[in-house]
C-alpha cells in the first residue's frame, strides 16, 4: 500500500478578474510514495512541483483526480503528513523550543510532555543548547534545523518537503541533507521531496520523478536510484553510478528546463 498516492490529478486555476482566463498547472499526474520510501520530484521553474505537494498535504483540492493516504481517500487536511516549507515558517515571538513545541501543544499534548519532546528533538538536530534562542538569534542553518525538528516532533507518517535547503550555503546545505538522511534512516517515513537541484535529488532519494515544463506539467520520467545506503551526499556525488544516473536524468530534464527558461523570458 502506498503511503501517499495521487491519481490522475489536475489543477486548474481561474482568474478572479477574468473567469474566462484559466491556467492548468499540472495535468493528469499520477504519483505514489510507498511507506518508508524517499521520492524526489524535479522539474523546471514553475512546473507545478509545489502544487503537487500542496495537493498531497490537503491544502489544495485538485480540479480532477483523487488523493489517497494509506489507501483512504483524502478529505481535507492530511493529518498524517508533516510539511517543511521553503520559506521561513518559525514564529518570531517563540523561542526555538517554543516553536518545536507548538504543534504538540495544538494537538493537546500536556505542556510538560510537549516541552520534553521538543527538547529531545532539538538535541537530535544538534540544537540542544539553543532552545531559549529566538529565530532572529539563530543562523539560517539553525533555523532550518529548528523547522526540521518542528516537523519531525509530530512524528508524521509522511513528510512533505518543499525545497527546504535552497537558501543555505553549500556547506550548511550538505550538513542538513545528511542530517535528514540520518533521521530518515532511523524512522523510515515516507518522504516526498521537491527540489530544483538534481544532484540533491539523486543523492538523497530512492526514486526521482521528472516533471515536464508547464503549463499542464506531467511526469515524463521516473528513475530508481540504486546507490547504496547509508550515503554521504558529498561523497556519493563522485561515484561512477551517481554520474551515470545524473547523465540519464539530465537527458530527460534538459529540454524541459530550456522550455521553462524560455517561458520565463517571455513573461519578463
NUTOR-586488 format. One record per atom (N, C-alpha, C): residue in three letters; x, y, z. Coordinates in pm, whole numbers, plus 50000, padded with zeros to 5 digits. Layout:
N
alaXYZ;...
***
This chain:
268
unk500844988150000;unk500005000050000;unk500885012450000;unk500505022249917;unk501215034849912;unk500855043350034;unk501865050450087;unk501575059950194;unk500805071850138;unk501245076450021;unk500595087849954;unk500485084649806;unk499295086549753;unk499065083549611;unk498215094549548;unk498745100349441;unk498005109949360;unk497565102649233;unk496265102849206;unk495715095249095;unk495075104748993;unk495745106348878;unk495185114648771;unk494875128848813;unk495755134848891;unk495495148148947;unk495765159148846;unk494805168248832;unk494975180448754;unk494565192248842;unk495245203548823;unk494925215648898;unk494825227348801;unk493635232848787;unk493385244248701;unk492945256048785;unk493585267448765;unk493285279448842;unk492545289448753;unk491515295648810;unk490675305248737;unk490975319248788;unk491195328548697;unk491485342348734;unk490275348748801;unk490485355648914;unk489395362548982;unk488895374348899;unk489805380748827;unk489435392448747;unk488745388648616;unk489135377248562;unk488575372748434;unk488305357848442;unk487075353948479;unk486745339648495;unk487005331248371;unk487095337748257;unk487355330348134;unk488825326848117;unk489675332848200;unk491105330248191;unk491485319248289;unk492035308548236;unk492365296848319;unk493815292848295;unk494395287148399;unk495765282148389;unk495835268448453;unk496235258548375;unk496385244948427;unk497845242748465;unk498085241548594;unk499465239948642;unk499975225848617;unk499205215848658;unk499565201748636;unk498365194448580;unk498625184348499;unk497525177348434;unk497775162348434;unk496775154948483;unk496775140348479;unk498045134448540;unk498365138948661;unk499565134248730;unk499215122748823;unk499885111548802;unk499775100148893;unk501145097748955;unk501175097349087;unk502435096549160;unk502185089849293;unk503065080749332;unk502885073949460;unk504195073649536;unk504065073449669;unk505215072049759;unk504885060849855;unk505705050549856;unk505465039349945;unk505895042750087;unk505365035650183;unk505805037350322;unk507305034650330;unk508055043950389;unk509495042350403;unk510295046350282;unk509645051350177;unk510345054950053;unk510615069850048;unk511775073449993;unk512175087449976;unk512105090549826;unk511135098749788;unk510905102049647;unk511115116949626;unk511905120549527;unk512115134549491;unk511445137549357;unk510935149749346;unk510355154649221;unk511175166449173;unk511675165649050;unk512445176448990;unk511755181148863;unk512035193548826;unk511445199048704;unk511785213648693;unk511455219848579;unk511775233948558;unk511035242948655;unk511515255148670;unk510825265148750;unk509405267248698;unk508445267348791;unk507065270048753;unk506315258248694;unk506835246148714;unk506175234548652;unk505125228048743;unk504915233448862;unk503845228048946;unk504285218249052;unk505585217949082;unk506065208549185;unk505425211549321;unk505435224149359;unk504855227849489;unk503345225949490;unk502715227649375;unk501275225049364;unk500955210649402;unk501745201249351;unk501525187149385;unk501725184649534;unk502705191349594;unk502945189649736;unk501745194849817;unk501205206249774;unk500035211849843;unk498815202949829;unk498685196349715;unk497595186749697;unk497775174949793;unk499025169949804;unk499295158849895;unk499085162350040;unk499265175350074;unk499055179950211;unk497585182750242;unk496765182850138;unk495355186150158;unk495105201050165;unk496105209050131;unk495945223650131;unk495305228650003;unk495295220349901;unk494735224049770;unk493925212349717;unk492685215249683;unk491805205049627;unk492055204049477;unk492375192149424;unk492625191149279;unk491345193449199;unk491515198649079;unk490355200848991;unk489785187548946;unk490655178148916;unk490235164548883;unk491225154848947;unk490815142448960;unk491685132349018;unk491415130449166;unk492215121749228;unk491985118249367;unk493325116749439;unk493265117949572;unk494435116149658;unk494075105749763;unk494965096049781;unk494745085649880;unk495925085449976;unk495615083850104;unk496615083250210;unk496465069750280;unk497475061350263;unk497435047550316;unk496125040750277;unk495735042750150;unk494575035850094;unk493255042850115;unk493235053450197;unk491985060450225;unk491935073550148;unk490745076850096;unk490565089150023;unk490815101150114;unk491615110750068;unk491935122450148;unk490795132550139;unk490295136250256;unk489265146550266;unk489785157350360;unk490015169350310;unk490535179950395;unk492035178750413;unk492515183550528;unk493945183850557;unk494465169750582;unk495655166950530;unk496305154050551;unk496955153950689;unk496245148350786;unk496715148550924;unk497835138450950;unk498145130250853;unk499245120650869;unk500535125650806;unk500505138250760;unk501675144150695;unk502215155950775;unk503545157550771;unk504215169450820;unk504795176850702;unk504735190250705;unk505125198450589;unk506255207650631;unk507395206550562;unk508515215750584;unk508595224950464;unk508305237850487;unk508185247450379;unk509555252850336;unk509575258450215;unk510775265050164;unk511015278150240;unk509945285750261;unk510065298650329;unk510165296650480;unk510635306950548;unk510695306550694;unk509295304550751;unk509155294950841;unk507835292250898;unk507845292751051;unk508945297551109;unk509025298451254;unk508305310951304;unk507705310051420;unk507025321551481;unk508075329851554;unk508255342551515;unk509345350551570;unk509195353551719;unk507985352851771;unk507765355751913;unk507985343552003;unk508275332051942;unk508535319952019;unk510015316252009;unk510535310652116;unk511905305452113;unk511975293152024;unk513185288152001;unk513345275851923;unk512555264551990;unk512675263352122;unk511935253052194;unk510435255352179;unk510005267852192;unk508585270952179;unk508035267852041;unk508835270151938;unk508395266951802;unk508235252051782;unk509185244151834;unk509085229651819;unk507925224251901;unk507635230552013;unk506525226352098;unk505165229352037;unk505095239451949;unk503815245051907;unk502845234451854;unk503315226351758;unk502425216351701;unk501945206251803;unk502815202451894;unk502445193052000;unk501385199152091;unk501555211952123;unk500565218852206;unk499205219152135;unk499235222352005;unk497985223251930;unk497275209651925;unk498045199051934;unk497455185551935;unk496985181252073;unk497185189752172;unk496695186752306;unk497665179052394;unk498935178152353;unk499925171552437;unk500145180052562;unk500135174052682;unk500375181852804;unk501665189852794;unk501675201652854;unk502765211152838;unk504115205152875;unk504195198052987;unk505465192353030;unk505965181952930;unk505055173752877;unk505435163652778;unk505865170252647;unk505145180652606;unk505495187752482;unk506885193952495;unk507175199652611;unk508485205752633;unk509595195152628;unk509345183752689;unk510355173052691;unk510595167652550;unk509525165352474;unk509675160052339;unk510375170252248;unk510015183152262;unk510645193552181;unk512125194652212;unk512475193852341;unk513875194352379;unk514655182652323;unk514035170952323;unk514695159052268;unk514955160752120;unk513995166352045;unk514185168151901;unk515205178951871;unk515265189351951;unk516315199251931;unk517695193051950;unk517815184052046;unk519105177152066;unk519425168351946;unk518425161951890;unk518655153051775;unk519165160651653;unk518755173251640;unk519215181051525;unk520395190151562;unk520985187551677;unk522205194651715;unk521995208451774;unk520795211051829;unk520505224251886;unk520085223252032;unk520605213352102;unk520215211452241;unk520475223452330;unk521495231152298;unk521845242752381;unk521245255852332;unk520315255252235;unk519805267552175;unk518295268952190;unk517695261252277;unk516245261452292;unk515685274752335;unk516495283052405;unk515995295852453;unk516245307352356;unk516795304352239;unk517065314752139;unk515825317252052;unk515655329752013;unk514595333351922;unk515095332151778;unk514195330751680;unk514635328851542;unk515655339151493;unk515495351851533;unk516435362051484;unk517825360351545;unk517945352251648;unk519235349551712;unk519905337051657;unk519265330551561;unk519785318251502;unk520265320751360;unk521275313251318;unk521715313951179;unk520675307451088;unk520845309250956;unk519915303050863;unk519875287950878;unk521045281650895;unk521095267250913;unk520415262851041;unk520575270651147;unk519935267351275;unk518415268451265;unk517955278651193;unk516505280051175;unk515945268151097;unk516695263550995;unk516235251850920;unk516225239351008;unk517225238151096;unk517245226751189;unk516035227451284;unk515705239551327;unk514535241151414;unk513265237351341;unk513145241651215;unk511965238051134;unk511885222951114;unk513045216651095;unk513065202051079;unk512585195251207;unk513095199951321;unk512665194351449;unk511165196551470;unk510685208351431;unk509265211751444;unk508395202051364;unk508855198451246;unk508105189151160;unk508155174951215;unk509355170351252;unk509525156551294;unk508985153751434;unk508885164051517;unk508375162151653;unk506955156551653;unk506195159451548;unk504825154651538;unk504755140051494;unk505925134251463;unk506025120251422;unk505055116951307;unk505105124751198;unk504185122151087;unk504585109451013;unk503605102950954;unk503865091050873;unk504395094850735;unk504085107050692;unk504505112250562;unk505165125750585;unk506315128050522;unk506995140850535;unk507045147450397;unk506505159450388;unk506485167150265;unk507485178450279;unk508425179550185;unk509495189550196;unk509595197350065;unk509435210650075;unk509415219249957;unk510695227449951;unk511685222449880;unk512975229149866;unk513455235149999;unk513545226950103;unk513795232550236;unk515185238450255;unk516155234750170;unk517535239250192;unk518055248650084;unk517175253449997;unk517615260949880;unk518295274149916;unk517975280050031;unk518545293050067;unk519855291850144;unk520325279750170;unk521505277750253;unk522785277450168;unk523895280950230;unk525185279450162;unk525485264650144;unk526385261450053;unk526585247550012;unk527045238550127;unk527905243850216;unk528385235450326;unk527255232450424;unk526475242750461;unk525355240650553;unk524305231650489;unk524115233650360;unk523115225550288;unk523475210750293;unk524735207450270;unk525145193450273;unk525035187550413;unk525335195550514;unk525155190950652;unk523685187750679;unk522795196650635;unk521365194450656;unk520855182450579;unk521335180650456;unk520915169150376;unk521315156150445;unk522545155450497;unk522985143550569;unk522195141650698;unk521855152850764;unk521055152150886;unk519705145850857;unk519075150450749;unk517765145050711;unk517865130150679;unk518885126250603;unk519035112150568;unk519265103550691;unk520035108650787;unk520295101150909;unk519005099250989;unk518235109951005;unk516985109051079;unk515975100351006;unk515935101550873;unk515005093450794;unk515355078650805;unk516625075250804;unk517055061250812;unk516595054650942;unk516495062451049;unk516095056951179;unk514615054351187;unk513805062351117;unk512345061151128;unk511695055951000;unk512365057850887;unk511875053250756;unk510445057850728;unk510245070850736;unk508965076550698;unk508905077950547;unk507685079350494;unk507525082450352;unk507855097150331;unk508715100150234;unk509125113950209;unk508845117550063;unk508165128950043;unk508025134749910;unk508775147949914;unk509855148949835;unk510835159749843;unk510855167249712;unk510625180349719;unk510635188849600;unk511965196349595;unk512625196149480;unk513895203249468;unk514145207149323;unk514905218149306;unk515405221849174;unk516775215549148;unk517385210349253;unk518775205849247;unk518825190849215;unk519205187549093;unk519245173549052;unk520245165549134;unk521405171549165;unk522385164649249;unk521775160749384;unk521065170149445;unk520425167849574;unk519395156549563;unk518605156749458;unk517575146549439;unk518185132649430;unk519245131249350;unk519865118149333;unk520535113649462;unk521245122649529;unk521995119049648;unk521105114449762;unk519865119349767;unk519015116449883;unk517965105649858;unk517605103249734;unk516355096149706;unk516495081349676;unk515345074449686;unk515185061049633;unk514685061449490;unk513975072349459;unk513385073849327;unk513275088649293;unk513525092049167;unk513415105849120;unk512385106249007;unk511415115349021;unk510385117348920;unk510645130748853;unk510625130948719;unk510875143048641;unk509555148248586;unk509275161248610;unk508095167748554;unk508475175748430;unk507535176648338;unk507725184848219;unk507565199548255;unk507935208248162;unk507665222548178;unk506155224748175;unk505705235048246;unk504295238648243;unk504005247548123;unk502745251348100;unk501595246848179;unk501235232248150;unk500285227148229;unk499845213148218;unk501025203648231;unk501865206148332;unk503015197448357;unk502555183348393;unk503405173748357;unk503085159648382;unk504405152048400;unk504375140548464;unk505595132548476;unk506045127348340;unk507335128948312;unk507875124148184;unk509035114448205;unk509375111748328;unk510455102348354;unk510475098348500;unk510905086248526;unk510995081148663;unk512215072048671;unk513055074448771;unk514335067548780;unk514535061848920;unk514815048848926;unk515175042549053;unk516635045949084;unk516905050449206;unk518255054149247;unk518825042549328;unk519695034749263;unk520185022349323;unk521555024249389;unk521805036049445;unk523045038549518;unk522925032649659;unk524025027049708;unk523985020749839;unk523715030949949;unk523025026650052;unk522845034450174;unk523585027450287;unk524005035350389;unk523855049750405;unk524735057550308;unk524345070050283;unk525055078450187;unk525525091350253;unk526685095950211;unk527125109450239;unk526905117350111;unk526145128150118;unk525715134949995;unk526875141049918;unk527965144249985;unk529135149649915;unk529935138449850;unk530155127649924;unk530975116749872;unk530295109149760;unk528985107249770;unk528295099049671;unk528305105549533;unk528455119049529;unk528465126149401;unk529675122549314;unk530705116749373;unk531925113549299;unk531925099349245;unk530885091449275;unk530875077349235;unk530445076049088;unk530965065949018;unk530585064148877;unk529085062348857;unk528425055248947;unk526985052848931;unk526195065748946;unk526595074349038;unk525935087349053;unk526045095248923;unk527225095748866;unk527435103348743;unk526595097548629;unk526515084348625;unk525705077648521;unk524225081348536;unk523715080948661;unk522325084548686;unk522065099148652;unk523005107648689;unk522845121948662;unk522735124448511;unk523565117948432;unk523525119648287;unk522205114848230;unk521705103448280;unk520465097848228;unk519275106848259;unk519215112048382;unk518095120648420;unk518185134148350;unk519395139548340;unk519565152448275;unk519205151848128;unk519395140448063;unk518995138847924;unk517495141047907;unk516725137048007;unk515265138848004;unk514885152948046;unk515605158248145;unk515245170948207;unk515695183048127;unk516795181848053;unk517425193447988;unk516455201347901;unk515775194547810;unk514885201447717;unk513755208647790;unk513265202547899;unk512175208747974;unk512655221248047;unk513895220948097;unk514465232748163;unk514585244148062;unk515025241047941;unk515145251347838;unk513775257047802;unk512755248547795;unk511405253347768;unk510925262547879;unk511165258348004;unk510745266548117;unk511445279948119;unk512735279848086;unk513525292248082;unk512995301647974;unk512665296147860;unk512125304247751;unk510785310447790;unk509965303047863;unk508665308247908;unk508865319548008;unk509845318348096;unk510125328848193;unk510575341748122;unk511385340248016;unk511835351847940;unk510655358947874;unk509675351347825;unk508515357247758;unk507665365347857;unk507655360947983;unk506855367948085;unk507545380448136;unk508885380648122;unk509665391948178;unk509355405148107;
***
